[in-house]
Amino acid sequence: MKIGELVKFTARSHNTYTGTETWVVNTGIVVNTWTVPYKSRVQSVDILYGDKIISRLVSSIEVINESR
């Protein structure tokens, strides 16, 4: 996983009017990667989603379009 890749992830959406929660699929762009110090494996990424930057574990996201 590299910076600039388009990824798909799920997020919980809470409806305050009905009081229900649903899971929605969102897309975003990877802006930073975090690796395990003693391995060269990516553990988590920061994703630009709308006007926010959120953190997600690599195991919970899927790459849609790889950066070249």
C-alpha positions in Angstrom: 0.0 0.0 0.0 1.4 3.4 -1.1 0.6 7.1 -0.7 -1.8 8.2 -3.4 -3.8 5.0 -3.8 -7.6 5.1 -3.9 -9.0 2.8 -1.2 -12.5 1.5 -0.2 -13.4 1.2 3.5 -16.5 0.9 5.7 -17.6 3.4 8.2 -20.5 3.5 10.7 -23.2 6.2 10.0 -25.5 7.1 12.9 -28.9 8.6 12.2 -29.8 10.8 15.1 -33.4 11.1 14.0 -34.2 7.4 14.1 -31.4 6.3 16.4 -30.2 3.6 14.0 -26.7 2.9 12.9 -25.7 1.6 9.5 -22.5 0.6 7.8 -21.7 2.5 4.6 -18.9 1.9 2.1 -16.7 5.0 1.4 -13.7 5.8 -0.7 -10.7 7.9 0.1 -7.0 8.5 -0.8 -4.1 7.3 1.3 -2.1 10.3 2.5 0.3 8.6 5.0 1.4 5.0 5.9 2.5 3.7 9.3 4.8 0.7 9.4 5.8 -1.7 12.2 9.2 -0.6 13.6 10.9 -4.0 13.5 9.3 -5.1 10.2 8.9 -3.3 6.9 5.1 -4.1 6.8 2.5 -1.3 6.7 0.2 -1.6 9.7 -2.2 1.4 9.3 -2.9 4.3 6.9 -4.3 7.8 7.1 -7.1 8.3 4.6 -8.3 11.6 3.2 -12.1 11.3 3.2 -13.9 14.5 2.3 -12.4 17.3 4.4 -11.2 14.9 7.2 -8.2 12.6 7.6 -9.0 9.4 9.4 -6.9 6.4 10.4 -7.7 2.8 9.5 -5.9 -0.6 9.9 -4.7 -2.0 6.6 -6.7 -5.2 7.2 -10.0 -3.2 7.0 -9.4 -1.5 3.7 -9.3 -2.5 0.1 -7.2 -0.9 -2.7 -9.3 0.2 -5.7 -6.7 1.9 -7.9 -3.0 1.4 -7.3 -0.7 4.5 -7.7 2.0 4.1 -10.3 
